Amino acid sequence: MHKDFREDAADAAARVLDTNWTGRYTVPATGLYPHQWSWDSAFVAIGTRHRNPRRARAELVSLLEAQWDDGRVPQIVYDLDRGDDYAPGPDFWAGVRGAPRPASGLVQPPLHAWSAWLVHCADPAGSTAEGFLHRVYPRLVRWHAYLHDRRAGAAGLPVIKHPWESGTDNSPLWDVALERVPPRARTPIRRPDLQHAGTGERPGARDYRRYYRLAETYRDAGCADDVAIGFAMVCPLFCSVLAVAELALGRVAATLSAVDGGATESDPGGHVAAAARLVAALDSHLWDDELGLYVALDDTTGEPVGRATVNGLVPLLLAAAPTPALAPGRAERLVATLTGPGFLGGGRYLPSTSRLDPAFDPALYWRGPAWFNMTWLLRRAVWALGRHDLAARLDEQTTLAVPERFPEYVDPDTGAGRGTRQFSWSAALSLDALL
Ligand code: 9YW
């Protein structure tokens, strides 16, 4: 990419992030998503760290301050002034105990420790002066402990209790389990989201009735994780991101013990061991040899969900890690699938669902469109493997960011913007890729 183009695009991305910054955190998009979202903030901090590392640190600290007593980091932390602008809003979760701030009882993929480590590395002096790692480390440890302990599934991998927890709401990975959820909710369903994106680009009414029903059931059980609510899924993206986050937390722990001579209780080896356990379980339970990628597992039935989605390629992030690494041959197979007809071999951009899957729809949210966060994750993975040719190919999506006004996602063939615009993680991750 031409230098001027890169600089102009990076400036435009930074402007989106400035606009969406509230003073304490960055909203994903001013209209559609007016609160703080968990994994959005982790992605946003990764981009913000380049130009404003102090703000990147504040982004993560404000999210972690909303951590529940049991260690969970909530999916959404609500701004009560914007309560009605997104549904379900704060009223839906009111009355659940253990949350220090109005928040959703659900979680999202645990990218935060990785983000915190990258944010620290962008400005070690400022981070150290603020005591950033000291502040976030104990909270990140409790967050991971919540997932390992309270969310432990039969395969030794954490489960998600709702499609919203995957970050990939209407992925076909959740179809079979959602079928079991009655499409009837007590709460009246409002759809303010449809004022900001086309109906054909958002999950449908039937999906929403099930999303609400499931969320109500979980909420009414006090968000207790030992109560079966009929939906407990193991997601390859969620698990591999947790393994990457454990490795990052290992680096945070090692840094802390080096700077304060052991005054902070930290256990670098424990985090690496946790990552190794996750990788081994991922390899033995989620690999689908026919599809050539990792799939989801239904923890309530023990059945794998043989659908090819970008979620199942994300474990490629672990292929280049010195220790632990994926089982022999898996990285090559994943790269073959990534470049094969279902993904990059079949069209220009990386689709969220394989083009070969019967549910593939280039306009429908997580069932086909190309998302900037998934492209960024895969770009990091192939770069670390030394496949710079593939990284450049994935980078082509970045060139769409400015002309399409930082869309939430794009058509995987034409690159046309879809969903909302001026979307924070599209800006943040473009900024990261451009610098
Ligand atoms: C929704 C905020 C969130 C993301 C999710 C994405 C979407 C909320 O937006 O979920 O209303 O559909 O699926 O990953 O965090 O950007």
Boltz pocket constraint, residues with backbone or C-beta under 6 A from the ligand:
constraints:
  - pocket:
      binder: B
      contacts: [[A, 28], [A, 33], [A, 37], [A, 39], [A, 40], [A, 87], [A, 164], [A, 166], [A, 167], [A, 168], [A, 169], [A, 193]]
      max_distance: 6.0
